[in-house]
Amino acid sequence: MKRGIVVLSLFDGMSCGMIALERAGVKVKKYYASELDKYAQIVSAANYPEIVRLGDITKWKEWKIEKPDLIIGGSPCQGFSFAGKGLNFNDPRSKLFFTFVDILKYYKPKYFLLENVKMKKEFQAVISDKMGCAPIEINSALVSAQNRKRLYWTNIPNVTQPKDQGIFLKDIIETEGTGAVKSHGKVKEQPEKSQCLDANYHKGIDNHGQRTGIIPKKSFPLLKEYQAKNGPGAVKRYLEKSMHQMILENAAWRKLTPLECERLQTVPDNYTNHVSNSQRYKMLSNGWTVDVIAHIFKGLK
């Protein structure tokens, strides 16, 4: 490993794997990436022009690459996610998992890592059988300000739960004070963690009850006026109720900024600022929490 490892990253996205390898102190000799999304490729190329880009994973038999020491990837999750339609392996995107397995069997790398969402036990069992190991579940909340539970199948040694870094939502926002957030359809006062980013977050916080939104500090006077009118404890009582009351109708709710989402995913500030904000939101939502992957990669040293 002192000379550097050869990495094959499948479903590479914006190359979070490369960031994590650097952060874990693992020297990389060559990094091959298979990815189709043009916006993710733009971001990856802007940050890592040296990456060798392979294109479509289904054409893997045509690739001319060095034997990888490490194969990594997060195969498309739409067919497995509890938030999806439950199409499981019949979903053409989720079928790409088997392509991942074919590539793994062909190259037989020393190490591998596969990431995916939490899913039904029967789907998880199929993946575990093909991968030859059971997954470890890690919540990104241990290393970031975001609740994001994911499954990781790997043969990298000594993978444990990360130490809780004690990072909260208030630590990553751009403006002073969070005021309150909207989460699960309710208003909460300064919660500790953001809800998990999803691929439609760019559409706004009102499209889904679990999306985190922020009420900026400038909206505090409205809350104070309500308390003055209704007595001590009125704001707290209100925040515990449904948000469909007049107190917050004029409040300046906003979604998290792209930079704040980068921080939720522990991606370097402005890493994704080479494309539109909508595309930044999408790729960050689909990406990895870098510090979780870096924690796993420490076993490579």
N, C-alpha and C positions, 0 to 999 in steps of 0.2 A: 504493500500500500504506500510505501515511502515514495515510489516513483509516480504515484498517481493512479487512479482507477479509471477504467473505461465504463461509462454510464450510458444506458439506453433508457430514455424516458418516453413512455407511451402515453398518449392522451396528455401531452406535456403542458398544454395550456400556455401560461405566461412564464413557464420555467421556474415555478416555486421550488422544484427539486434542486435546481442549481443554487438558488439563494440559500437553501437549507444546508447543502453540502459545504458551502463557504462558511456559513455560520457555525457549523459543527467542526470546522477545521480539517475537513477531509480534502486532500489534494485530488484534483480532477485532471487526468491526462487528456481525455476527450469525452465530450458530452454530445450524444446523438439524441435528437428530438423528433418525435412523430406527432404532428398536430395539423388540423385542417382549418381551424378558425383564423381568418386573416388578421383580425384585430389582436388576438393573443400573440400571433407571430410577430406583429409589428412591435408590440411591447417587449417581447423576448429579444428580438433582434436589436432593439435600441439599447438594451441593457447588457446583452451578451452576444455581440456580433460573431464571436468565435464558435458558437454552437453550430453543429452540422445538422441541417434540417432535412428530414426524410420524407415529409408529406404523409400521404394516406397509409394508415396502418394495414389496410387490407392488401396492400401491395408489398408486404414485408418480405416476401420470397425474392423480390427483385433487388433488395438492398445489398450493397457491398460495404460491409462495415467490419470493424475489428470485433473480436469476441468480447462481449461486455462482461465486466466483473459484477455489475449491479444492474438489475432491471427494475424499474419503478413505474408506477402508474396508478391513476384513479379512473377506472373504467366508468363510462357513463352510467349514472345512477337512476335515470328516470323510471326504469322499470322496477326498481327495488324500493324506492322511497315511499314511506308512509304517506307523504304528501302528494304522491303521484296517483296514477290510475291503477296501480297494482298489476301491471301487465307482466311483471317478472321477466323470465327469460324469453318470452314471446315478443318483447319489445326489441326491435331491430338494433337499437342503441345498446341495450343491455347484453345482447348476444355478442357484442364485441369483447366481452369478458373471455369468451372461449378463444378468441384470437390472441388475447393476452396469454392465455395458457399455452396455446400452440407455440408462440414465440419463446416462452419460458422453457418449454420442453426441448425446443430446437437448440437454443444457445446454452442451456444448462449453466447459468451464471453461478458464481459462488454465493451471491446474496440476491434477495428480491424483496420488494415491498409493494403491496397492493392496498389501496385505500378505497373505502366505500361507505355509504350511509348505513345507519341502523335499519334493519329490515326484518321481515318475518323469519322465524327460526328455520323454516324449511328452505328458504332461499340461501340463508347463511350456511346451512349444512352442505348444500351443493358446492358453494364456493370453497368451503373448508376442505371438502373432499378433493376437489381439483387442485387446490394449493398445497395440500398435504400438511396443513396446520390449522389450528384454531386462531381466531383473531383476538387481538387485545383491544378493548374499548377505551378510548381516551377522550375526555371532554376538553376542548380548547380553552374552557374557562380557567383551567389551571395555569395557563401561560398567557392569557389574553383577557380582554374585557368582554368576550363573547361566549355565550353558551352554544356549543357546537359539538355534539357527540358523534364520533366517527369510529369505524372499525378498521383495524390495521392488521393485515396478514403479512407476516415477515419471518425470515429465518435469521435476521440480524440478531446477534446474541445480546443478552442482558437488557432487554427492553422492559422498563418498569414504568409506573405512573410518574409523570413529571412532578416536581415539587411545585406546590401552589405559590405563584409569584405575587398574589394579592393585587392584581391589576383590575381596576374598576372602570366603568363607563366614564365617570368624571375625570379619569386620568388621561383619556385619549381624545376628548372633544377639543375643537379648535377655539371655541369661545368660553369665557368664564361662566361656570355654573350651568347645571343641566335643568334646574327648575323641577320639571317632572317629565316623565316619558309615558307614551301610550303603548301598552303591551297587552296582548291577549284581549284586546277590546276594552281594557280598563286603563284608568290613569293611575300611575304610581309615582310616588315622590322619591326622586333620586335613587333608582334601583342600582344594585351593584353591578349587574351585567346586562349587556345587550342580548336580545334574542338572536337566534341564528340568522345570518344573512341568507336570502334566497335569490334565485336568478331573476325574479321580477321586482326586486327592491327598487329599481330605477323608476318604476311606475308610480311610486309614492307609498306612503305609510297607510293610506286608507284602503288599499286593495286587499289587505289581508290582516286579520286580527292579531297575528303574532309579530308583525313588523314593528320594530322599535322606532319611535319618533320622539323628537325633543321639543320642549317648550322653552324657548330662550329666556334669558334673565329679564329682558325688556317686558315680558308679560307678567312679571311678579306683581306690579302695582294692581292689576286686575284682581289677583288673588287676595291682596291685602285689603282692598276695598270690600270684597265679599266677606272677609273675616270681620272687618270693622262693623259691617252691617248685621252680621248674623252671630257674633259672639265668639269667644275663645274656642278653639278646636274646630271651628266651622270648616276651614280649608281641609284639615285632615279628614274630617267626616266626608267631605265632598269627594276627595281624591279616592276614597274607598268605594264610591258608588259608580254607577254608569257614567260615561263621559258625555252622554247626550243631554247635558244640562247647559243652561245659558252661560255659566261661569267661564267656560273655555271656548265658546263659540267665536269669540273675537281674538283668541290667543294665536300667536304666531307659530303654530306647529311647523316643524320642518323635519325632513328625513336627514339621516346622517350624511355628511359630505363624502365624496370619494376618498379624500385623505383620511377621514375618520374610519372609513371602511378598510383602508389599507392597514391602519393601526389595529383594527379588530382582527385582521388576518396576520398580523405581525410582519407585514410586508414593508420594506423601506418607504419612507415618505416620498410621494410623487413618483414612485416606480412605474405607475400605470398612466402617467399624464401625457402620453403620446397619442392617445385616442380620445374620442368623445366621452363625456361623463357617463352616458348610457352604457357604452361598451365597457367602461371601467367598472361600473357596478356589476355588470354581468360576469365579467371574468373574475372579479374578486369573490363574488358569491359562489362561483363554480370552482374556485381554487382551493389550495391547501392553507391551513394555518401553519405558517413556516416554522415557528418555534416548536410545534409538536413534531414535525418531520426532522428538524435539527436534533431534537432530543433523541429520536430513534436512531439517527445516523451516527450519534456518538459511539455506538457499538461497533462501528466500522474501523475505528482508530486502533 
